[in-house]
C-alpha cells in the first residue's frame, strides 16, 4: 500500500461499521426523521405506516374469511352426517 498516505489499520478504522454507524447526520441513530427534517421525510414515514396498516388489515380480513368458510364447511358436514335421510348407509 505504498503511496496511499494511510496505513491499513487507519483505513480500516475509518471505514469500519462502528465508525460509519455513529456518523452525525439526519436519520441516524435509529430515528427515521430528525426534529429538523423536512415534510418529505414525515410524508414518506406516514405513507409507509399507512401501507403497513393496510396490509395488516387485509391479512386480518382474509384470515377471518378463511375461518368463516371452514366453519361453514364443517357445519354442513356435521348436518349431513346427522340427517339420516340425506346420507345412504
C-alpha positions in Angstrom: 0.0 0.0 0.0 2.8 2.3 -0.8 1.7 5.8 -1.8 -1.8 5.7 -0.3 -0.9 8.1 2.5 -2.6 6.0 5.2 -1.8 2.6 6.7 -4.2 -0.3 6.5 -5.3 0.0 10.2 -6.1 3.7 9.7 -8.1 2.9 6.6 -9.9 0.0 8.2 -10.8 2.1 11.3 -12.2 5.0 9.1 -14.4 2.6 7.1 -15.4 0.2 9.8 -19.1 -0.3 10.6 -18.5 1.2 14.1 -17.1 4.4 12.6 -19.8 4.8 10.0 -22.7 3.8 12.2 -22.2 6.7 14.6 -21.5 9.3 12.0 -23.5 12.5 12.6 -26.3 13.5 10.3 -30.1 13.3 9.9 -31.8 10.0 10.1 -29.0 8.2 12.1 -29.1 6.5 15.4 -32.3 4.6 14.6 -34.5 7.6 14.1 -36.0 7.8 10.6 -36.7 11.6 10.9 -34.8 14.2 12.9 -36.6 17.0 14.6 -35.5 19.4 11.8 -36.3 17.1 8.9 -38.4 18.4 6.1 -42.0 17.4 5.4 -40.9 14.9 2.8 -39.3 12.7 5.4 -42.5 12.7 7.5 -44.6 12.1 4.4 -42.6 9.0 3.5 -42.9 7.7 7.1 -46.7 8.3 7.1 -47.2 6.6 3.7 -45.1 3.6 4.8 -47.0 3.2 8.1 -50.3 3.6 6.2 -49.4 0.9 3.8 -48.3 -1.4 6.7 -51.7 -0.9 8.4 -53.5 -1.5 5.1 -51.6 -4.8 4.5 -52.2 -5.9 8.1 -55.9 -5.2 7.8 -56.1 -7.1 4.5 -54.4 -10.1 6.1 -56.8 -10.0 9.0 -59.8 -9.9 6.8 -58.6 -12.8 4.7 -57.9 -14.8 7.8 -61.4 -14.1 9.1 -63.0 -15.1 5.8 -60.9 -18.3 5.7 -62.1 -19.2 9.3 -65.7 -18.4 8.4 -65.5 -20.7 5.3 -64.0 -23.5 7.3 -66.7 -23.2 10.0 -69.4 -23.3 7.4 -68.0 -26.4 5.7 -67.7 -28.2 9.0 -71.3 -27.2 9.9 -72.5 -28.6 6.5 -70.6 -31.8 7.0 -72.0 -32.2 10.6 -75.5 -31.6 9.4 -75.2 -34.0 6.5 -73.8 -36.7 8.9 -76.6 -36.1 11.4 -79.5 -36.3 9.0 -80.4 -39.9 8.2 -82.4 -39.2 5.1 -79.7 -37.5 3.1 -76.9 -39.9 3.5 -77.2 -43.5 2.4 -75.7 -46.1 4.6 
